[in-house]
Amino acid sequence: MASSSLLLACVVVAAMVSAVSCGPPKVPPGPNITTSYGDKWLEAKATWYGAPKGAGPKDNGGACGYKDDNGGACGYKDVDKAPFLGMNSCGNDPIFKDGKGCGSCFEIKCSKPEACSDKPALIH
C-alpha cells in the first residue's frame, strides 16, 4: 500500500515538473512602441538570425550582435539558452526604433516574394 502511494506521489510530482518545464518562457514584455503607428502597416525588413537549426547564434552574434560582451544592440546574451531558446530575427527601423523595439511583440505579414501568404502573424 505504501509503495502505491509513493508511486502515485512520484507520478504527480513528475507531471507537475513536466508542466512547468514545458510552459512558455517568462520574459517581461518590451515597451509598446506602436502607439505612434496608429493602425497602419509600416514597411520594414527582417532577416534570419542564428544557427542553421534555429536556436541562437553560432557566430558570436552575427548582424544583430546578440551574443557579444555587451549583449548586442538589444543587450540580450546567450540567446541559444532559455528563455530565448528559439528562432531569432533582426529588424530594421521601424522595428528596431533605436533599441525601443527590443523585446516587443509585432504583428507582421510577408508581402514579397509572391510565395508569402500575406496573412498576419504575431511575433514575440
PyMOL commands that set and color helices and strands:
alter all, ss='L'
color gray80, all
select helices_A, chain A and resi 2-22+97-99
alter helices_A, ss='H'
color red, helices_A
select strands_A, chain A and resi 46-49+88-91+106-108+121-123
alter strands_A, ss='S'
color yellow, strands_A
deselect
rebuild
show_as cartoon
